[in-house]
């Protein structure tokens, strides 16, 4: 049995890389971010720290382990409201 796998994306990792998230997003033409994170990352302010580095305070974490379509709708509404790109 054979298979092929391709992941044509850049992955940035390493010490200090989260501080470059705004610069990296801008290099792809993005200006306004909505950070989507689980409750743990939001509660420990990791999501807030990432949002700050991205130049936003918009964080969505109102979903559980098995999110349904209403969570996606809520996130999409916030994204539209802040004109996330």
Beta strands, then each sheet from edge to edge (+ up, - down):
strand 1: 35-36
strand 2: 59-60
sheet 1: 1+ 2+
end
